[in-house]
């Protein structure tokens, strides 16, 4: 990677016309992308993205940046781009992640602003040509759970009844997702991808995997975050705040507003199965074990949801009895 770093610095000089700058890592990423903070002579800074073309494609990031910016939400302005080399120079939104800013005194305000931004890009976002969050993609995501967490990470051998139970649950969750109104879906709208940026809050990043899909997906990402947990009563109150805003924006009608809690709960189960599988894959495929500690929290949401959605009771029982005990031993 030193060669990529030198190439990026040369690009900043030759193409971007920046002669005098400091250059330090800005943040980590679960992908192969790397970010560097470029300090300028006038005291301001920009962010340089390095996305090796053999592993990452910058074009979706550039495309979705334009779609989101057109709705009026706060995404980084693209100052320079070289898609062939995989280099982007971006506005610096800072490093005040929501994850570090959320506490009892700030959470209602910060989540309120994040919900307002979510409704805005759901209402106004152009979905033309975006990949569809369809049956195949939903199923492929959930397949990460048995492949990477149960098999690769835990070495659990499933019997026929357990495989049948998972298949039936996956079908239930796919049906729930496909029944919802379709909107622009960020796909990772959570506390590590939202930045506190006064006065135009939140700053939104890491949206290159956006799709056209279920209304409740990003809301689950935000309110049942894999990295921070809030009491169920507070989540329910924020869900109702969203429901009112979404209805006012014309995203849902009165009957759909009644269905929203069920959509939200079951969409969360789909997302958390996927996330648990991804956390294991990051460890075993990509050599990034740092997410393993988030698996118990992530699977805990599924057990919690089963208390009011008995249709996923068998899955929750399987996780509680077979998966979480093994996770705690391995982690």
Buried (B, 14 or more C-beta within 10 A) or exposed (E): EEEBBEBBBEBBEEBBEBEEBEBEEBBEBBBBBBBBBBBBEEEEBBBBBBBEEEEBEBEBBBBBBEBBBEBEBBBBEBBBBBBEBBBBBBBBBBEBBBBEBBEEEEBEEBBBBBBBBBBBBBBBBBBEEBBEBBEEBBBEBBBBBBBBBBBBBBEBEBEEEBEEBBEEBBEBBBEBBBEBBBBBBBBBBBBBBBBBBEEEBBBBBBBBBBBBBBBBBBBBBBBBBBBBBBEBEBBEBBBEBBBEBBBEEEBBEEEBBEBBBBBBBBBBBBBBBBBBBBBBBBBBEEEBEEBBEBBBBBBBBBBBBBEEBEBBBBBBEBBBEBBBEBBEEBB
